[in-house]
């Protein structure tokens, strides 16, 4: 998979290279054989004489352009999630609500061949879409897909991280916490404040502490020399992120909130 980029037009095309294939774009036709011959960092010409650069696409771009039937976890959110869940080579991670597979791919790229992503999805069409996307990226061996509703619980125990992308994560919090190893982190993505409130209550009730809530806003800047300025449009609200760590015995919510307030007071 490569990114064909037109520096003159600022347009790019994500393509899967296959022998004998041709790519049709509004800038002209490109032969896969010519792209392969040019190699990463090379240049090719379209049938209309447009120069395209051959670039190895960053995972963020691959994920952003993933085929979708559902809303995806955007790269700006996914990157913050994996940092806060401390996902690394060898990690065993549970994901519930794989959707189109964007977050699944991010997790699988990080856990390495020694780690594992356990991805639960209740709708078969979404699971197959995610499976296909992960296969295209060559990450299938790192993911175990499970067609199951979250209400039926999770098989794994002692996991390094759990990520929930569900409309009602509070209804599945106990099962998710049970799968998580003590001291390890859980992340939850929800789109509204009402869901944040209910999720927060459930996280406290089932032994999660060091709870943080945030929203990630990313503003792109136009890289035009002499007239650098923000892009005219931005993807603003995508969701709220909640994080918490499993603590045996938990912490009384009131005590923890008061302690945090004392810490930041002047």
N, C-alpha and C positions, 0 to 999 in steps of 0.2 A: 504494500500500500504506500502510495506517495502523494504528495501535494504538488499540483502543477500551478504555479503562481505567475501571474502577469504583473510585473512591476509597473508597467505603463498604465494599466487599467485598475490596478489594485484588486483584481479578481483572482480567486483561487478555486481549484477543483480537486476534490479528494477522490482518487481512483485506485481500484484494485488491479494490479498488473497481471495480465494473463497473455500467454503467447498467442499471437494472431488477432488480438482484440484491437478495436478502434474506439476512441473516445470522441463523442460528438459534443461540441460546446458552441456557444454563440460566437466564440472567437475563432472557430474553425475546428477541423478534425485533426486528431493526434493519433499516431500509430504507437501501440504499446511497444513494438520492437525498437522504435527510435528512443522511447523513454528509457528502456532497459539498456540500450547502448550508451546513452548519455550518462546514466548513473546518477546517484545522489550528488547534488551540487552542480550538475550539468545543465545544459539548455537544449530545448527542442523548439522547432518551428511548427506552427499549425498550418493547415492548408490555406489559410487566409494571410499567412505571413506574420502572424503574431508570435513574438518570442515568449516562451514559458520557461520558468526555472523549475528544476526538479528538486524538491525538498522532502526530507524525511519528516513527516508530520508529527508534531508533539501530541501526546496522548490527549491533551485538553481539546485539541481540534478534532481528533477522531471521535471523542465522546460527544462533543457539541453537535456533530453531524450524524450521530447515530440514528438509524431508522427508528421511528417511534410511533407508537399508538397511544402512549401515555406521556405525561409530563416527565422529563428526565431530571436527575440531580445535576444541576449545572456545575461546570468545572470550578467556579468560584466557591461553591458550597462543598463540593467533593474534596477539594484540596484541604479545606479547613477541617472537615470531618476526619480525614485519615491522620492528620497531625494530632488532633485531640484524642483520637482512639489509639494512637501510637501503633499504627499498622506498619509492620516491617517484615522482612524475610523470615519465614518460619511461623508467622502468626496464624492462628486458627480463628476465623471470623464468621459470625452469623449475620446474614442479611435477610430481612423479611420485607417483601414487596419489591421484587427485582424489576418490575415494569419492563422497560425496553432493554435493560442490561447495561446501561451507562455506568452506574455505580458498581455493578458487578465487575465490569472490566477494570475499573480503577483499582478495586480491592485485589483482584486477581493479579494485576501487574505488580503489586507491591509484596504480596505474601511469598512469591517465589515458588520454586518447585517443591520446597520442603513444607510450605504452608498449605492452607486449604480455606476456601470460601464455601460456606454452606448457605445456599440461596433458596429461600422459601417463597413460593408464589401460588396463590389459590386459583388463578385463571390460566388454563393451559395455553391459550393463544399468546399470552404475554410471556410465559415461561419459554415457549418455543422461539419467540422473537429474541429473547435475551440469550438463549442458548446459541442461536444462529450467529448473533453478533459476537459473542465470545469466541466461537469457533473461527470466525473470520480473522480474529486477532491472534489466533494460535494459543489461546489460554485455557482451552477446555479441560486439560488435565488438572488444573488448579481449582476447578469449581465442581461442586456436587449440587445439582439442581433437585429440588424436592417439590412436587406438586401437592401442596397441602395448605389448608386454611390455618392461620395462626392460632385459631381457637382450639386446635387439636394439639397444641404444644410443640416443643422442639426436642429432638433426640439428643443433641450434644450437651456436654457438661464440661466445665473448666475451660471455657473459651477465653481468648485474649481480648476479644472485642465483639460488641453487638451493635448493629445499626438497624433501626426501624424506620421504614418509610410507609406508614399506614395511616388511614383516615382516623383510626381509633386506637392509638398505641396504648392508652391507659387500660384497655380491656385485655391486653396481652403482656402487661408489664411483669406480672409475677413469673410467668413462664420464661420470659426473656432474662430476668434477673437470675433465675435458677440456673440458666445455661452459662452464666458469666462467672469467671473465676474471681475470688475475693481480691479486691484492690484494682481490678480491671475496669475499663470504661465502656459505657453505653452512649450511643448517639441517637437522637431522634430528630426527624425533619417533619414539621407540620406547617401549613400555610396561614393559620389564623390565630389570633390571641386567645380565643375561646379554647382552642385545642391546646395551646401552650399551658393555660391554667389547669386543665384537666390532666395533662401529661405530667406537669410539675407535681400535682397532688399525688399521683400514682408513683412517681419516682421516689418521693419522700416516704410514702407508705410502705414501699417494698425494699427499703434498705439502701437506697442510693444517696450518696453524699457528695460534697464538693461539686454542687450543681451550678452550672453556668448556662446562660441563655443569651443568644446573640443573633444578629442578622448581618449578612455579608453584602455589601454594596460595592460593585466594581464599575469604575468609569474609565472607558477606553479614551485614549488621546490620539488624535490624527497625527501621524508622523510626516507632516509636510514641512520641509525646511522653509523658514521665513514666515510661516503661518501655522505654527503648531497650536492646536486648540482642542478642546474636548469634542468627541463625536456628538453629532446632533441628537442621537438616540442612545438609550441605554436600557438594558434589562435590569430594572430596579428590584422590586420585591419578588423573590422566588420562594422564600420560606423562612421560618424561624428554626434555629438549631438549638437543641438542648443536649447537654452533656452531664453525666454523673458517673461516679465510681461506686462499685459495690463494696459496702462496708458491713462486716458481720456485726449484727446488733444495731446498726444504723446510728443516726444522730437525731435527737429531737429537733424538728424543723425550726421551732422558735429559738432554741439555743444557738443553732447554726446561723440564722439570719442576724441575730443580735451580735454574734461574734464578728461577722463580716462588716456590720455597720461600725463597730468600734474600731476595726482595723483601718478604715478609710477616713475616719473623722479626724480633723486637724488637732 
